[in-house]
């Protein structure tokens, strides 16, 4: 019984800690506007002023059906980290589209982590320097905890075809 109590306490502390770092809105002094930093989920992208561009880009994008069938299998053992900036035009366009591709590929949401950065490409309480981010958004693909590729800012072809090339 004591072990269960300790385990539940640790889980609760983890949830509280994660909640403190989820969808944090700060005022970016360089842009003089609110931006999301640290861990982000879709709820954060679909709220406040961020909701406008998310709601426009997500439904507007139509992934290539033929590629999606292949991509669904190719993504089966992939983890993804997205470093994005809610002040950045490329992030506003590509992140909702990328999430739509993941949805249509039945990608499990818990295998995709989103991190928001400010205009200095820093998060408030997370060290994003480990991801070597130069431009945003950066979509980083991992297989067995090893990076296998990136899409930086915009795809070379389409999101789904670039994703397929990386994952094959």
C-alpha positions as CSV (number, residue, x, y, z in Angstrom):
1,X,0.0,0.0,0.0
2,X,2.9,2.4,0.8
3,X,4.5,1.8,-2.6
4,X,1.2,2.6,-4.3
5,X,0.9,5.8,-2.3
6,X,4.5,6.8,-3.1
7,X,3.9,6.1,-6.8
8,X,0.7,8.1,-6.9
9,X,2.5,11.0,-5.2
10,X,5.3,10.9,-7.8
11,X,2.8,10.8,-10.7
12,X,0.9,13.8,-9.2
13,X,4.1,15.8,-8.8
14,X,5.1,15.0,-12.4
15,X,1.7,16.2,-13.6
16,X,1.9,19.4,-11.6
17,X,5.5,20.0,-12.8
18,X,4.5,19.4,-16.5
19,X,1.4,21.7,-16.1
20,X,3.7,24.5,-15.0
21,X,5.6,24.2,-18.3
22,X,2.7,23.6,-20.6
23,X,1.3,26.4,-22.8
24,X,3.2,29.1,-21.0
25,X,2.5,32.5,-22.5
26,X,5.0,35.2,-22.1
27,X,5.4,38.7,-23.6
28,X,8.3,38.6,-26.1
29,X,9.9,42.0,-25.8
30,X,11.4,41.9,-29.3
31,X,8.0,41.4,-30.9
32,X,6.0,43.1,-28.1
33,X,3.4,40.4,-28.2
34,X,2.5,37.1,-26.4
35,X,4.3,34.0,-27.5
36,X,4.1,30.4,-26.3
37,X,7.2,29.0,-24.7
38,X,8.3,25.7,-23.2
39,X,6.1,22.6,-23.8
40,X,3.1,23.2,-26.0
41,X,0.1,21.1,-26.9
42,X,-2.7,21.6,-29.4
43,X,-4.9,23.3,-26.8
44,X,-2.2,26.0,-26.6
45,X,-2.1,26.4,-30.3
46,X,-5.9,26.5,-30.5
47,X,-6.3,29.3,-27.9
48,X,-5.9,33.0,-27.8
49,X,-4.4,34.8,-30.8
50,X,-2.7,31.6,-31.9
51,X,-6.1,30.0,-32.7
52,X,-6.6,32.2,-35.8
53,X,-3.7,30.9,-37.8
54,X,-4.1,27.3,-36.6
55,X,-7.8,27.3,-37.6
56,X,-6.9,28.6,-41.0
57,X,-4.0,26.4,-41.9
58,X,-5.0,23.0,-40.5
59,X,-8.2,22.5,-42.6
60,X,-6.7,24.2,-45.7
61,X,-3.9,21.6,-46.1
62,X,-4.7,18.4,-48.0
63,X,-1.9,15.8,-47.8
64,X,-1.3,13.5,-50.8
65,X,-3.4,10.4,-50.2
66,X,-1.0,8.0,-52.0
67,X,1.9,9.1,-49.8
68,X,-0.1,9.0,-46.6
69,X,-0.7,5.2,-47.0
70,X,3.1,4.7,-47.0
71,X,3.8,7.3,-44.4
72,X,1.5,5.6,-41.9
73,X,3.7,2.5,-41.8
74,X,7.0,4.5,-42.0
75,X,6.1,6.5,-38.9
76,X,5.3,3.4,-36.8
77,X,8.6,3.6,-34.8
78,X,9.3,7.3,-34.9
79,X,9.3,10.0,-32.2
80,X,9.2,13.6,-33.2
81,X,10.2,16.9,-31.5
82,X,8.9,20.1,-33.0
83,X,10.6,23.3,-32.0
84,X,8.4,26.2,-33.1
85,X,7.8,29.9,-32.6
86,X,4.3,31.3,-32.4
87,X,5.6,34.6,-33.7
88,X,7.1,33.0,-36.8
89,X,5.3,32.9,-40.2
90,X,6.7,29.5,-41.2
91,X,5.7,28.0,-37.8
92,X,2.2,29.5,-38.2
93,X,1.9,27.8,-41.6
94,X,3.8,24.6,-41.3
95,X,3.0,23.4,-37.8
96,X,-0.8,23.0,-38.3
97,X,-0.2,21.3,-41.6
98,X,2.3,19.0,-40.1
99,X,-0.1,18.1,-37.3
100,X,-2.8,17.3,-39.9
101,X,-0.4,14.9,-41.7
102,X,0.3,13.2,-38.3
103,X,-3.5,13.0,-37.7
104,X,-4.2,11.4,-41.1
105,X,-1.3,9.0,-40.5
106,X,-2.9,7.9,-37.2
107,X,0.3,9.0,-35.4
108,X,0.0,8.6,-31.6
109,X,0.1,12.2,-30.1
110,X,2.2,11.2,-27.2
111,X,5.1,10.4,-29.6
112,X,5.3,14.1,-30.7
113,X,6.6,16.8,-28.4
114,X,6.2,20.5,-29.2
115,X,8.5,23.1,-27.7
116,X,7.9,26.9,-28.1
117,X,10.7,29.4,-28.2
118,X,10.9,33.2,-28.2
119,X,12.7,35.4,-30.7
120,X,16.1,34.4,-29.3
121,X,15.1,30.8,-29.9
122,X,15.1,30.1,-26.2
123,X,12.5,28.6,-23.9
124,X,11.8,29.8,-20.4
125,X,12.6,26.7,-18.4
126,X,13.9,24.2,-21.0
127,X,17.4,24.0,-22.6
128,X,16.7,23.9,-26.3
129,X,20.3,24.3,-27.2
130,X,20.6,20.5,-27.2
131,X,18.5,20.5,-30.4
132,X,20.9,22.9,-32.3
133,X,18.0,25.1,-33.6
134,X,18.9,27.7,-36.1
135,X,15.5,28.3,-37.8
136,X,12.0,27.5,-36.8
137,X,10.0,25.5,-37.1
138,X,12.3,22.5,-36.9
139,X,10.8,19.1,-37.0
140,X,13.2,16.5,-35.7
141,X,12.7,12.8,-36.3
142,X,14.0,10.0,-34.0
143,X,14.2,6.3,-34.3
144,X,15.4,4.4,-31.3
145,X,16.4,7.7,-29.7
146,X,18.7,8.5,-32.6
147,X,18.0,11.5,-34.8
148,X,17.4,10.3,-38.4
149,X,16.5,13.7,-40.1
150,X,14.9,17.1,-39.9
151,X,12.6,19.4,-41.8
152,X,13.7,23.0,-41.2
153,X,11.3,25.9,-41.8
154,X,9.5,24.5,-44.9
155,X,9.6,21.2,-46.7
156,X,11.7,20.7,-49.8
157,X,8.8,19.0,-51.6
158,X,5.7,18.5,-49.4
159,X,5.6,17.7,-45.7
160,X,4.4,14.2,-46.2
161,X,6.9,13.3,-48.9
162,X,9.8,14.8,-47.0
163,X,8.6,12.9,-43.9
164,X,8.5,9.7,-45.9
165,X,12.0,10.2,-47.2
166,X,13.3,10.8,-43.7
167,X,11.5,7.8,-42.2
168,X,12.3,5.2,-44.8
